[in-house]
Amino acid sequence: MDELYKVMDDLLDVEFQMKAGIDILKEMEELYMTEEKSEESEERKLAVLMRGYMQSMKGNLCGIIGYIDDVTLQKKNDRCNKEKQQKEKNELSKEVKEFVNLAIVEHMGKAYEEWKLSRESNPECDEVERAYQELLKTLTPEQEEVITKYCNAIFNSGAETEEFFYRLGLKDGHRLKNTVNSVVELLV
């Protein structure tokens, strides 16, 4: 873009010099008319011809300057439009992120409710819980403490396993998100 502005400045300088040359040739033409030379003198014809040629070149130069002006303006407009589209894309991206977050929260809530309902209505879990409570009644407090510690260790181990797989799923989801964003950028 800066290169176009430099070329434009150079062309405007040339245009100014051409206008000065045209004015000089006009003065020469008038000089040849006043010196008792005929309108048909070679000097006057040459001055008129050179002035016409310079005016033609000036017209071409004005066309080039107009073209560069249009291109420069178009590039500026294109850049502004691209920035506007990027801003709209970012705003859309924020809206999409909010929507995805809401969808994930809703999905997790539904999944938890379904899991909780299936667990509560599972007669097998109720039976195991009842048998466990009956077993605890038959044990001494020391034995009950040992079994409770053992169960807590198993639950903690299961929680660590669940956390591992949860984090693995998050990593996979993040990679998938990055891949989708890359594909979307290629398409846009």
TIVO-2410 file (N, C-alpha, C; in nm, 3 decimals):
# residues 188
REC num residu      c1      c2      c3 atome chaine
REC   1      M   0.083  -0.118   0.000     N      A
REC   1      M   0.000   0.000   0.000    CA      A
REC   1      M   0.088   0.125   0.000     C      A
REC   2      D   0.192   0.126   0.082     N      A
REC   2      D   0.283   0.240   0.086    CA      A
REC   2      D   0.350   0.260  -0.050     C      A
REC   3      E   0.377   0.149  -0.120     N      A
REC   3      E   0.437   0.160  -0.252    CA      A
REC   3      E   0.345   0.233  -0.349     C      A
REC   4      L   0.216   0.203  -0.340     N      A
REC   4      L   0.120   0.272  -0.427    CA      A
REC   4      L   0.116   0.422  -0.398     C      A
REC   5      Y   0.123   0.457  -0.270     N      A
REC   5      Y   0.124   0.599  -0.234    CA      A
REC   5      Y   0.250   0.667  -0.289     C      A
REC   6      K   0.364   0.598  -0.285     N      A
REC   6      K   0.489   0.654  -0.337    CA      A
REC   6      K   0.476   0.674  -0.488     C      A
REC   7      V   0.425   0.575  -0.559     N      A
REC   7      V   0.406   0.587  -0.704    CA      A
REC   7      V   0.310   0.702  -0.734     C      A
REC   8      M   0.205   0.714  -0.655     N      A
REC   8      M   0.108   0.821  -0.675    CA      A
REC   8      M   0.175   0.957  -0.660     C      A
REC   9      D   0.256   0.974  -0.558     N      A
REC   9      D   0.328   1.101  -0.539    CA      A
REC   9      D   0.418   1.131  -0.658     C      A
REC  10      D   0.490   1.029  -0.705     N      A
REC  10      D   0.579   1.049  -0.821    CA      A
REC  10      D   0.501   1.088  -0.944     C      A
REC  11      L   0.389   1.024  -0.967     N      A
REC  11      L   0.308   1.057  -1.084    CA      A
REC  11      L   0.249   1.198  -1.074     C      A
REC  12      L   0.209   1.238  -0.955     N      A
REC  12      L   0.158   1.374  -0.938    CA      A
REC  12      L   0.268   1.477  -0.965     C      A
REC  13      D   0.392   1.446  -0.927     N      A
REC  13      D   0.505   1.534  -0.959    CA      A
REC  13      D   0.523   1.545  -1.111     C      A
REC  14      V   0.518   1.430  -1.180     N      A
REC  14      V   0.532   1.429  -1.325    CA      A
REC  14      V   0.418   1.509  -1.388     C      A
REC  15      E   0.298   1.493  -1.337     N      A
REC  15      E   0.183   1.569  -1.391    CA      A
REC  15      E   0.207   1.719  -1.377     C      A
REC  16      F   0.258   1.761  -1.262     N      A
REC  16      F   0.286   1.903  -1.241    CA      A
REC  16      F   0.391   1.953  -1.340     C      A
REC  17      Q   0.498   1.872  -1.360     N      A
REC  17      Q   0.603   1.911  -1.454    CA      A
REC  17      Q   0.550   1.918  -1.596     C      A
REC  18      M   0.460   1.826  -1.631     N      A
REC  18      M   0.401   1.828  -1.765    CA      A
REC  18      M   0.316   1.953  -1.785     C      A
REC  19      K   0.242   1.989  -1.683     N      A
REC  19      K   0.160   2.111  -1.693    CA      A
REC  19      K   0.251   2.232  -1.713     C      A
REC  20      A   0.364   2.235  -1.641     N      A
REC  20      A   0.459   2.345  -1.658    CA      A
REC  20      A   0.514   2.345  -1.800     C      A
REC  21      G   0.548   2.226  -1.854     N      A
REC  21      G   0.597   2.216  -1.991    CA      A
REC  21      G   0.493   2.264  -2.091     C      A
REC  22      I   0.367   2.230  -2.069     N      A
REC  22      I   0.259   2.273  -2.159    CA      A
REC  22      I   0.248   2.425  -2.157     C      A
REC  23      D   0.259   2.483  -2.039     N      A
REC  23      D   0.252   2.630  -2.028    CA      A
REC  23      D   0.369   2.695  -2.102     C      A
REC  24      I   0.489   2.637  -2.089     N      A
REC  24      I   0.606   2.690  -2.160    CA      A
REC  24      I   0.585   2.683  -2.310     C      A
REC  25      L   0.534   2.570  -2.358     N      A
REC  25      L   0.509   2.556  -2.502    CA      A
REC  25      L   0.402   2.654  -2.550     C      A
REC  26      K   0.303   2.681  -2.470     N      A
REC  26      K   0.199   2.779  -2.506    CA      A
REC  26      K   0.262   2.918  -2.520     C      A
REC  27      E   0.352   2.951  -2.426     N      A
REC  27      E   0.422   3.080  -2.433    CA      A
REC  27      E   0.508   3.086  -2.559     C      A
REC  28      M   0.576   2.976  -2.593     N      A
REC  28      M   0.657   2.974  -2.715    CA      A
REC  28      M   0.570   2.994  -2.838     C      A
REC  29      E   0.453   2.932  -2.839     N      A
REC  29      E   0.362   2.946  -2.952    CA      A
REC  29      E   0.320   3.091  -2.969     C      A
REC  30      E   0.288   3.154  -2.858     N      A
REC  30      E   0.248   3.295  -2.864    CA      A
REC  30      E   0.365   3.384  -2.906     C      A
REC  31      L   0.487   3.350  -2.862     N      A
REC  31      L   0.607   3.425  -2.899    CA      A
REC  31      L   0.629   3.419  -3.050     C      A
REC  32      Y   0.612   3.301  -3.107     N      A
REC  32      Y   0.632   3.288  -3.251    CA      A
REC  32      Y   0.525   3.361  -3.329     C      A
REC  33      M   0.410   3.382  -3.270     N      A
REC  33      M   0.302   3.456  -3.338    CA      A
REC  33      M   0.332   3.605  -3.338     C      A
REC  34      T   0.398   3.656  -3.238     N      A
REC  34      T   0.421   3.800  -3.227    CA      A
REC  34      T   0.544   3.847  -3.304     C      A
REC  35      E   0.631   3.763  -3.340     N      A
REC  35      E   0.755   3.800  -3.406    CA      A
REC  35      E   0.740   3.810  -3.558     C      A
REC  36      E   0.632   3.851  -3.600     N      A
REC  36      E   0.606   3.873  -3.743    CA      A
REC  36      E   0.631   3.748  -3.827     C      A
REC  37      K   0.619   3.635  -3.759     N      A
REC  37      K   0.632   3.512  -3.835    CA      A
REC  37      K   0.492   3.463  -3.864     C      A
REC  38      S   0.478   3.396  -3.968     N      A
REC  38      S   0.346   3.351  -4.006    CA      A
REC  38      S   0.300   3.237  -3.917     C      A
REC  39      E   0.170   3.216  -3.921     N      A
REC  39      E   0.111   3.107  -3.843    CA      A
REC  39      E   0.163   2.972  -3.892     C      A
REC  40      E   0.215   2.972  -4.010     N      A
REC  40      E   0.261   2.848  -4.069    CA      A
REC  40      E   0.410   2.823  -4.047     C      A
REC  41      S   0.476   2.897  -3.960     N      A
REC  41      S   0.620   2.879  -3.939    CA      A
REC  41      S   0.645   2.743  -3.874     C      A
REC  42      E   0.761   2.692  -3.904     N      A
REC  42      E   0.799   2.560  -3.852    CA      A
REC  42      E   0.809   2.562  -3.700     C      A
REC  43      E   0.861   2.670  -3.642     N      A
REC  43      E   0.876   2.680  -3.497    CA      A
REC  43      E   0.740   2.674  -3.428     C      A
REC  44      R   0.644   2.750  -3.483     N      A
REC  44      R   0.510   2.751  -3.423    CA      A
REC  44      R   0.444   2.615  -3.436     C      A
REC  45      K   0.456   2.555  -3.553     N      A
REC  45      K   0.397   2.422  -3.573    CA      A
REC  45      K   0.455   2.323  -3.473     C      A
REC  46      L   0.589   2.331  -3.454     N      A
REC  46      L   0.654   2.241  -3.360    CA      A
REC  46      L   0.605   2.266  -3.217     C      A
REC  47      A   0.589   2.391  -3.176     N      A
REC  47      A   0.540   2.425  -3.042    CA      A
REC  47      A   0.397   2.374  -3.023     C      A
REC  48      V   0.312   2.394  -3.126     N      A
REC  48      V   0.173   2.346  -3.118    CA      A
REC  48      V   0.170   2.194  -3.109     C      A
REC  49      L   0.251   2.129  -3.191     N      A
REC  49      L   0.256   1.983  -3.191    CA      A
REC  49      L   0.304   1.930  -3.055     C      A
REC  50      M   0.411   1.991  -3.001     N      A
REC  50      M   0.464   1.948  -2.871    CA      A
REC  50      M   0.361   1.972  -2.760     C      A
REC  51      R   0.292   2.086  -2.767     N      A
REC  51      R   0.191   2.115  -2.665    CA      A
REC  51      R   0.078   2.012  -2.673     C      A
REC  52      G   0.034   1.978  -2.791     N      A
REC  52      G  -0.071   1.877  -2.807    CA      A
REC  52      G  -0.026   1.740  -2.755     C      A
REC  53      Y   0.098   1.706  -2.789     N      A
REC  53      Y   0.154   1.578  -2.742    CA      A
REC  53      Y   0.160   1.576  -2.589     C      A
REC  54      M   0.207   1.685  -2.528     N      A
REC  54      M   0.217   1.693  -2.382    CA      A
REC  54      M   0.078   1.687  -2.318     C      A
REC  55      Q  -0.020   1.751  -2.379     N      A
REC  55      Q  -0.157   1.747  -2.325    CA      A
REC  55      Q  -0.212   1.604  -2.332     C      A
REC  56      S  -0.181   1.534  -2.441     N      A
REC  56      S  -0.224   1.394  -2.454    CA      A
REC  56      S  -0.159   1.308  -2.347     C      A
REC  57      M  -0.029   1.327  -2.326     N      A
REC  57      M   0.041   1.252  -2.222    CA      A
REC  57      M  -0.015   1.286  -2.084     C      A
REC  58      K  -0.047   1.412  -2.063     N      A
REC  58      K  -0.104   1.453  -1.935    CA      A
REC  58      K  -0.239   1.383  -1.914     C      A
REC  59      G  -0.320   1.373  -2.020     N      A
REC  59      G  -0.448   1.303  -2.010    CA      A
REC  59      G  -0.428   1.156  -1.973     C      A
REC  60      N  -0.331   1.091  -2.038     N      A
REC  60      N  -0.300   0.951  -2.005    CA      A
REC  60      N  -0.253   0.938  -1.861     C      A
REC  61      L  -0.168   1.031  -1.820     N      A
REC  61      L  -0.118   1.030  -1.683    CA      A
REC  61      L  -0.231   1.048  -1.583     C      A
REC  62      C  -0.324   1.138  -1.615     N      A
REC  62      C  -0.442   1.157  -1.527    CA      A
REC  62      C  -0.523   1.028  -1.517     C      A
REC  63      G  -0.534   0.957  -1.628     N      A
REC  63      G  -0.604   0.829  -1.624    CA      A
REC  63      G  -0.534   0.728  -1.534     C      A
REC  64      I  -0.402   0.723  -1.544     N      A
REC  64      I  -0.325   0.632  -1.458    CA      A
REC  64      I  -0.342   0.671  -1.311     C      A
REC  65      I  -0.334   0.800  -1.282     N      A
REC  65      I  -0.350   0.847  -1.145    CA      A
REC  65      I  -0.490   0.811  -1.093     C      A
REC  66      G  -0.589   0.829  -1.177     N      A
REC  66      G  -0.726   0.791  -1.137    CA      A
REC  66      G  -0.737   0.642  -1.108     C      A
REC  67      Y  -0.672   0.562  -1.194     N      A
REC  67      Y  -0.674   0.416  -1.173    CA      A
REC  67      Y  -0.607   0.380  -1.040     C      A
REC  68      I  -0.489   0.438  -1.015     N      A
REC  68      I  -0.419   0.409  -0.889    CA      A
REC  68      I  -0.503   0.455  -0.771     C      A
REC  69      D  -0.566   0.570  -0.786     N      A
REC  69      D  -0.656   0.619  -0.680    CA      A
REC  69      D  -0.766   0.516  -0.652     C      A
REC  70      D  -0.827   0.466  -0.759     N      A
REC  70      D  -0.935   0.368  -0.742    CA      A
REC  70      D  -0.884   0.239  -0.678     C      A
REC  71      V  -0.767   0.192  -0.724     N      A
REC  71      V  -0.710   0.068  -0.669    CA      A
REC  71      V  -0.677   0.088  -0.523     C      A
REC  72      T  -0.615   0.202  -0.489     N      A
REC  72      T  -0.579   0.230  -0.351    CA      A
REC  72      T  -0.704   0.234  -0.264     C      A
REC  73      L  -0.805   0.303  -0.313     N      A
REC  73      L  -0.931   0.312  -0.239    CA      A
REC  73      L  -0.995   0.174  -0.226     C      A
REC  74      Q  -0.990   0.093  -0.334     N      A
REC  74      Q  -1.049  -0.040  -0.329    CA      A
REC  74      Q  -0.975  -0.127  -0.229     C      A
REC  75      K  -0.840  -0.118  -0.227     N      A
REC  75      K  -0.763  -0.198  -0.132    CA      A
REC  75      K  -0.796  -0.155   0.011     C      A
REC  76      K  -0.810  -0.027   0.032     N      A
REC  76      K  -0.845   0.022   0.166    CA      A
REC  76      K  -0.983  -0.030   0.204     C      A
REC  77      N  -1.078  -0.023   0.111     N      A
REC  77      N  -1.213  -0.075   0.138    CA      A
REC  77      N  -1.209  -0.225   0.164     C      A
REC  78      D  -1.129  -0.298   0.084     N      A
REC  78      D  -1.117  -0.443   0.104    CA      A
REC  78      D  -1.062  -0.473   0.243     C      A
REC  79      R  -0.960  -0.398   0.283     N      A
REC  79      R  -0.900  -0.420   0.415    CA      A
REC  79      R  -1.003  -0.390   0.525     C      A
REC  80      C  -1.077  -0.279   0.508     N      A
REC  80      C  -1.181  -0.245   0.607    CA      A
REC  80      C  -1.287  -0.354   0.612     C      A
REC  81      N  -1.328  -0.404   0.495     N      A
REC  81      N  -1.429  -0.510   0.491    CA      A
REC  81      N  -1.377  -0.637   0.556     C      A
REC  82      K  -1.249  -0.669   0.531     N      A
REC  82      K  -1.190  -0.789   0.591    CA      A
REC  82      K  -1.186  -0.775   0.743     C      A
REC  83      E  -1.147  -0.656   0.791     N      A
REC  83      E  -1.144  -0.633   0.935    CA      A
REC  83      E  -1.285  -0.644   0.994     C      A
REC  84      K  -1.383  -0.591   0.921     N      A
REC  84      K  -1.522  -0.598   0.966    CA      A
REC  84      K  -1.570  -0.742   0.972     C      A
REC  85      Q  -1.536  -0.821   0.868     N      A
REC  85      Q  -1.574  -0.962   0.867    CA      A
REC  85      Q  -1.508  -1.038   0.981     C      A
REC  86      Q  -1.379  -1.006   1.008     N      A
REC  86      Q  -1.309  -1.072   1.118    CA      A
REC  86      Q  -1.375  -1.038   1.250     C      A
REC  87      K  -1.414  -0.912   1.267     N      A
REC  87      K  -1.481  -0.870   1.390    CA      A
REC  87      K  -1.614  -0.943   1.405     C      A
REC  88      E  -1.690  -0.952   1.295     N      A
REC  88      E  -1.818  -1.023   1.298    CA      A
REC  88      E  -1.794  -1.172   1.328     C      A
REC  89      K  -1.687  -1.228   1.271     N      A
REC  89      K  -1.655  -1.369   1.295    CA      A
REC  89      K  -1.623  -1.390   1.442     C      A
REC  90      N  -1.545  -1.297   1.501     N      A
REC  90      N  -1.512  -1.308   1.643    CA      A
REC  90      N  -1.637  -1.297   1.729     C      A
REC  91      E  -1.727  -1.203   1.692     N      A
REC  91      E  -1.851  -1.189   1.768    CA      A
REC  91      E  -1.934  -1.316   1.755     C      A
REC  92      L  -1.941  -1.369   1.633     N      A
REC  92      L  -2.014  -1.493   1.612    CA      A
REC  92      L  -1.948  -1.605   1.691     C      A
REC  93      S  -1.816  -1.604   1.692     N      A
REC  93      S  -1.744  -1.707   1.765    CA      A
REC  93      S  -1.780  -1.703   1.914     C      A
REC  94      K  -1.792  -1.583   1.970     N      A
REC  94      K  -1.831  -1.570   2.110    CA      A
REC  94      K  -1.971  -1.626   2.132     C      A
REC  95      E  -2.063  -1.594   2.041     N      A
REC  95      E  -2.199  -1.645   2.051    CA      A
REC  95      E  -2.200  -1.797   2.041     C      A
REC  96      V  -2.120  -1.850   1.949     N      A
REC  96      V  -2.112  -1.996   1.932    CA      A
REC  96      V  -2.056  -2.060   2.059     C      A
REC  97      K  -1.951  -1.998   2.116     N      A
REC  97      K  -1.892  -2.052   2.239    CA      A
REC  97      K  -1.995  -2.054   2.351     C      A
REC  98      E  -2.070  -1.945   2.365     N      A
REC  98      E  -2.173  -1.941   2.469    CA      A
REC  98      E  -2.277  -2.050   2.446     C      A
REC  99      F  -2.318  -2.066   2.320     N      A
REC  99      F  -2.416  -2.169   2.288    CA      A
REC  99      F  -2.362  -2.308   2.319     C      A
REC 100      V  -2.237  -2.332   2.280     N      A
REC 100      V  -2.176  -2.463   2.306    CA      A
REC 100      V  -2.166  -2.488   2.456     C      A
REC 101      N  -2.123  -2.387   2.531     N      A
REC 101      N  -2.114  -2.402   2.676    CA      A
REC 101      N  -2.250  -2.435   2.737     C      A
REC 102      L  -2.354  -2.363   2.693     N      A
REC 102      L  -2.488  -2.392   2.744    CA      A
REC 102      L  -2.532  -2.534   2.707     C      A
REC 103      A  -2.500  -2.573   2.583     N      A
REC 103      A  -2.537  -2.708   2.539    CA      A
REC 103      A  -2.465  -2.814   2.622     C      A
REC 104      I  -2.338  -2.791   2.652     N      A
REC 104      I  -2.261  -2.887   2.732    CA      A
REC 104      I  -2.318  -2.896   2.873     C      A
REC 105      V  -2.345  -2.781   2.933     N      A
REC 105      V  -2.400  -2.780   3.069    CA      A
REC 105      V  -2.535  -2.853   3.072     C      A
REC 106      E  -2.617  -2.824   2.972     N      A
REC 106      E  -2.748  -2.890   2.965    CA      A
REC 106      E  -2.732  -3.041   2.946     C      A
REC 107      H  -2.641  -3.080   2.858     N      A
REC 107      H  -2.617  -3.222   2.832    CA      A
REC 107      H  -2.567  -3.291   2.959     C      A
REC 108      M  -2.472  -3.227   3.028     N      A
REC 108      M  -2.419  -3.287   3.150    CA      A
REC 108      M  -2.528  -3.300   3.256     C      A
REC 109      G  -2.613  -3.198   3.267     N      A
REC 109      G  -2.723  -3.203   3.364    CA      A
REC 109      G  -2.818  -3.318   3.335     C      A
REC 110      K  -2.854  -3.331   3.206     N      A
REC 110      K  -2.945  -3.441   3.167    CA      A
REC 110      K  -2.880  -3.577   3.193     C      A
REC 111      A  -2.754  -3.589   3.154     N      A
REC 111      A  -2.685  -3.717   3.173    CA      A
REC 111      A  -2.676  -3.753   3.321     C      A
REC 112      Y  -2.649  -3.655   3.405     N      A
REC 112      Y  -2.639  -3.681   3.550    CA      A
REC 112      Y  -2.775  -3.723   3.605     C      A
REC 113      E  -2.880  -3.653   3.563     N      A
REC 113      E  -3.015  -3.688   3.610    CA      A
REC 113      E  -3.052  -3.830   3.568     C      A
REC 114      E  -3.023  -3.865   3.441     N      A
REC 114      E  -3.053  -4.000   3.394    CA      A
REC 114      E  -2.973  -4.104   3.473     C      A
REC 115      W  -2.846  -4.075   3.497     N      A
REC 115      W  -2.762  -4.166   3.574    CA      A
REC 115      W  -2.815  -4.181   3.716     C      A
REC 116      K  -2.852  -4.070   3.775     N      A
REC 116      K  -2.901  -4.072   3.912    CA      A
REC 116      K  -3.032  -4.150   3.920     C      A
REC 117      L  -3.123  -4.127   3.825     N      A
REC 117      L  -3.250  -4.199   3.824    CA      A
REC 117      L  -3.229  -4.349   3.802     C      A
REC 118      S  -3.139  -4.382   3.711     N      A
REC 118      S  -3.115  -4.524   3.684    CA      A
REC 118      S  -3.050  -4.591   3.805     C      A
REC 119      R  -2.972  -4.520   3.877     N      A
REC 119      R  -2.905  -4.575   3.995    CA      A
REC 119      R  -3.005  -4.595   4.108     C      A
REC 120      E  -3.094  -4.496   4.127     N      A
REC 120      E  -3.192  -4.507   4.235    CA      A
REC 120      E  -3.293  -4.618   4.208     C      A
REC 121      S  -3.327  -4.638   4.084     N      A
REC 121      S  -3.429  -4.738   4.052    CA      A
REC 121      S  -3.368  -4.875   4.027     C      A
REC 122      N  -3.237  -4.889   4.047     N      A
REC 122      N  -3.172  -5.017   4.023    CA      A
REC 122      N  -3.186  -5.106   4.147     C      A
REC 123      P  -3.266  -5.212   4.136     N      A
REC 123      P  -3.287  -5.298   4.253    CA      A
REC 123      P  -3.160  -5.370   4.295     C      A
REC 124      E  -3.070  -5.394   4.202     N      A
REC 124      E  -2.945  -5.461   4.235    CA      A
REC 124      E  -2.862  -5.375   4.330     C      A
REC 125      C  -2.855  -5.242   4.304     N      A
REC 125      C  -2.781  -5.150   4.392    CA      A
REC 125      C  -2.846  -5.147   4.530     C      A
REC 126      D  -2.979  -5.147   4.534     N      A
REC 126      D  -3.049  -5.146   4.663    CA      A
REC 126      D  -3.016  -5.273   4.742     C      A
REC 127      E  -3.014  -5.385   4.674     N      A
REC 127      E  -2.983  -5.513   4.740    CA      A
REC 127      E  -2.841  -5.514   4.795     C      A
REC 128      V  -2.745  -5.464   4.718     N      A
REC 128      V  -2.606  -5.459   4.763    CA      A
REC 128      V  -2.594  -5.368   4.884     C      A
REC 129      E  -2.660  -5.253   4.879     N      A
REC 129      E  -2.656  -5.159   4.992    CA      A
REC 129      E  -2.715  -5.224   5.117     C      A
REC 130      R  -2.828  -5.294   5.104     N      A
REC 130      R  -2.892  -5.360   5.217    CA      A
REC 130      R  -2.801  -5.468   5.277     C      A
REC 131      A  -2.738  -5.546   5.189     N      A
REC 131      A  -2.647  -5.652   5.236    CA      A
REC 131      A  -2.527  -5.590   5.306     C      A
REC 132      Y  -2.477  -5.480   5.256     N      A
REC 132      Y  -2.364  -5.412   5.318    CA      A
REC 132      Y  -2.401  -5.362   5.458     C      A
REC 133      Q  -2.520  -5.305   5.473     N      A
REC 133      Q  -2.564  -5.254   5.602    CA      A
REC 133      Q  -2.581  -5.370   5.703     C      A
REC 134      E  -2.634  -5.482   5.656     N      A
REC 134      E  -2.649  -5.598   5.744    CA      A
REC 134      E  -2.513  -5.652   5.787     C      A
REC 135      L  -2.418  -5.653   5.698     N      A
REC 135      L  -2.283  -5.699   5.730    CA      A
REC 135      L  -2.219  -5.608   5.836     C      A
REC 136      L  -2.238  -5.477   5.820     N      A
REC 136      L  -2.180  -5.383   5.916    CA      A
REC 136      L  -2.236  -5.405   6.058     C      A
REC 137      K  -2.362  -5.448   6.068     N      A
REC 137      K  -2.423  -5.471   6.199    CA      A
REC 137      K  -2.356  -5.589   6.272     C      A
REC 138      T  -2.304  -5.680   6.195     N      A
REC 138      T  -2.243  -5.799   6.256    CA      A
REC 138      T  -2.096  -5.779   6.292     C      A
REC 139      L  -2.036  -5.670   6.250     N      A
REC 139      L  -1.894  -5.647   6.272    CA      A
REC 139      L  -1.868  -5.563   6.397     C      A
REC 140      T  -1.749  -5.580   6.449     N      A
REC 140      T  -1.706  -5.497   6.561    CA      A
REC 140      T  -1.669  -5.359   6.505     C      A
REC 141      P  -1.660  -5.255   6.588     N      A
REC 141      P  -1.623  -5.122   6.539    CA      A
REC 141      P  -1.488  -5.121   6.467     C      A
REC 142      E  -1.390  -5.200   6.513     N      A
REC 142      E  -1.260  -5.204   6.446    CA      A
REC 142      E  -1.272  -5.266   6.308     C      A
REC 143      Q  -1.350  -5.375   6.297     N      A
REC 143      Q  -1.370  -5.440   6.168    CA      A
REC 143      Q  -1.446  -5.347   6.073     C      A
REC 144      E  -1.545  -5.277   6.127     N      A
REC 144      E  -1.623  -5.183   6.046    CA      A
REC 144      E  -1.533  -5.072   5.992     C      A
REC 145      E  -1.439  -5.025   6.077     N      A
REC 145      E  -1.347  -4.919   6.035    CA      A
REC 145      E  -1.255  -4.967   5.923     C      A
REC 146      V  -1.208  -5.093   5.932     N      A
REC 146      V  -1.121  -5.149   5.828    CA      A
REC 146      V  -1.197  -5.159   5.696     C      A
REC 147      I  -1.317  -5.211   5.701     N      A
REC 147      I  -1.397  -5.226   5.578    CA      A
REC 147      I  -1.430  -5.088   5.519     C      A
REC 148      T  -1.462  -4.990   5.606     N      A
REC 148      T  -1.493  -4.854   5.559    CA      A
REC 148      T  -1.371  -4.793   5.490     C      A
REC 149      K  -1.253  -4.811   5.549     N      A
REC 149      K  -1.130  -4.760   5.486    CA      A
REC 149      K  -1.106  -4.828   5.352     C      A
REC 150      Y  -1.131  -4.958   5.348     N      A
REC 150      Y  -1.112  -5.032   5.223    CA      A
REC 150      Y  -1.208  -4.980   5.115     C      A
REC 151      C  -1.336  -4.961   5.150     N      A
REC 151      C  -1.435  -4.909   5.054    CA      A
REC 151      C  -1.397  -4.769   5.008     C      A
REC 152      N  -1.352  -4.684   5.102     N      A
REC 152      N  -1.311  -4.548   5.064    CA      A
REC 152      N  -1.193  -4.551   4.967     C      A
REC 153      A  -1.098  -4.644   4.992     N      A
REC 153      A  -0.983  -4.656   4.901    CA      A
REC 153      A  -1.029  -4.697   4.762     C      A
REC 154      I  -1.124  -4.789   4.755     N      A
REC 154      I  -1.178  -4.832   4.624    CA      A
REC 154      I  -1.249  -4.716   4.556     C      A
REC 155      F  -1.332  -4.642   4.632     N      A
REC 155      F  -1.404  -4.527   4.575    CA      A
REC 155      F  -1.306  -4.420   4.525     C      A
REC 156      N  -1.202  -4.395   4.606     N      A
REC 156      N  -1.102  -4.295   4.565    CA      A
REC 156      N  -1.030  -4.339   4.438     C      A
REC 157      S  -0.997  -4.466   4.430     N      A
REC 157      S  -0.932  -4.518   4.311    CA      A
REC 157      S  -1.024  -4.503   4.189     C      A
REC 158      G  -1.152  -4.532   4.209     N      A
REC 158      G  -1.249  -4.516   4.100    CA      A
REC 158      G  -1.262  -4.369   4.060     C      A
REC 159      A  -1.258  -4.280   4.161     N      A
REC 159      A  -1.268  -4.137   4.131    CA      A
REC 159      A  -1.146  -4.090   4.052     C      A
REC 160      E  -1.027  -4.140   4.088     N      A
REC 160      E  -0.907  -4.104   4.014    CA      A
REC 160      E  -0.915  -4.153   3.870     C      A
REC 161      T  -0.967  -4.275   3.853     N      A
REC 161      T  -0.983  -4.330   3.718    CA      A
REC 161      T  -1.081  -4.246   3.638     C      A
REC 162      E  -1.194  -4.210   3.702     N      A
REC 162      E  -1.292  -4.125   3.634    CA      A
REC 162      E  -1.232  -3.990   3.597     C      A
REC 163      E  -1.154  -3.932   3.688     N      A
REC 163      E  -1.090  -3.802   3.661    CA      A
REC 163      E  -0.994  -3.814   3.543     C      A
REC 164      F  -0.917  -3.925   3.539     N      A
REC 164      F  -0.824  -3.947   3.428    CA      A
REC 164      F  -0.899  -3.948   3.295     C      A
REC 165      F  -1.005  -4.028   3.289     N      A
REC 165      F  -1.080  -4.037   3.163    CA      A
REC 165      F  -1.153  -3.907   3.132     C      A
REC 166      Y  -1.198  -3.835   3.233     N      A
REC 166      Y  -1.263  -3.706   3.212    CA      A
REC 166      Y  -1.163  -3.609   3.148     C      A
REC 167      R  -1.043  -3.601   3.205     N      A
REC 167      R  -0.941  -3.512   3.150    CA      A
REC 167      R  -0.900  -3.555   3.009     C      A
REC 168      L  -0.892  -3.685   2.985     N      A
REC 168      L  -0.860  -3.735   2.852    CA      A
REC 168      L  -0.969  -3.691   2.753     C      A
REC 169      G  -1.094  -3.701   2.796     N      A
REC 169      G  -1.204  -3.656   2.711    CA      A
REC 169      G  -1.196  -3.506   2.683     C      A
REC 170      L  -1.159  -3.429   2.784     N      A
REC 170      L  -1.143  -3.285   2.763    CA      A
REC 170      L  -1.033  -3.256   2.661     C      A
REC 171      K  -0.920  -3.327   2.673     N      A
REC 171      K  -0.811  -3.308   2.578    CA      A
REC 171      K  -0.857  -3.342   2.436     C      A
REC 172      D  -0.928  -3.455   2.423     N      A
REC 172      D  -0.979  -3.494   2.291    CA      A
REC 172      D  -1.077  -3.389   2.238     C      A
REC 173      G  -1.162  -3.340   2.326     N      A
REC 173      G  -1.258  -3.236   2.285    CA      A
REC 173      G  -1.187  -3.110   2.242     C      A
REC 174      H  -1.082  -3.072   2.312     N      A
REC 174      H  -1.006  -2.952   2.276    CA      A
REC 174      H  -0.938  -2.971   2.141     C      A
REC 175      R  -0.881  -3.088   2.118     N      A
REC 175      R  -0.819  -3.116   1.988    CA      A
REC 175      R  -0.923  -3.112   1.876     C      A
REC 176      L  -1.040  -3.170   1.903     N      A
REC 176      L  -1.147  -3.169   1.805    CA      A
REC 176      L  -1.191  -3.026   1.774     C      A
REC 177      K  -1.203  -2.945   1.877     N      A
REC 177      K  -1.241  -2.804   1.859    CA      A
REC 177      K  -1.139  -2.733   1.772     C      A
REC 178      N  -1.009  -2.753   1.799     N      A
REC 178      N  -0.905  -2.689   1.718    CA      A
REC 178      N  -0.910  -2.736   1.573     C      A
REC 179      T  -0.935  -2.864   1.553     N      A
REC 179      T  -0.945  -2.918   1.417    CA      A
REC 179      T  -1.063  -2.857   1.344     C      A
REC 180      V  -1.177  -2.849   1.411     N      A
REC 180      V  -1.297  -2.790   1.349    CA      A
REC 180      V  -1.270  -2.643   1.315     C      A
REC 181      N  -1.207  -2.569   1.408     N      A
REC 181      N  -1.176  -2.428   1.381    CA      A
REC 181      N  -1.084  -2.415   1.260     C      A
REC 182      S  -0.986  -2.505   1.248     N      A
REC 182      S  -0.895  -2.500   1.132    CA      A
REC 182      S  -0.971  -2.524   1.002     C      A
REC 183      V  -1.061  -2.619   1.004     N      A
REC 183      V  -1.141  -2.649   0.884    CA      A
REC 183      V  -1.230  -2.531   0.849     C      A
REC 184      V  -1.291  -2.470   0.950     N      A
REC 184      V  -1.380  -2.355   0.926    CA      A
REC 184      V  -1.299  -2.240   0.868     C      A
REC 185      E  -1.177  -2.216   0.920     N      A
REC 185      E  -1.093  -2.108   0.866    CA      A
REC 185      E  -1.055  -2.134   0.722     C      A
REC 186      L  -1.031  -2.260   0.687     N      A
REC 186      L  -0.998  -2.293   0.549    CA      A
REC 186      L  -1.118  -2.268   0.457     C      A
REC 187      L  -1.237  -2.294   0.508     N      A
REC 187      L  -1.357  -2.276   0.427    CA      A
REC 187      L  -1.395  -2.130   0.412     C      A
REC 188      V  -1.361  -2.049   0.510     N      A
REC 188      V  -1.395  -1.905   0.504    CA      A
REC 188      V  -1.292  -1.836   0.427     C      A
***
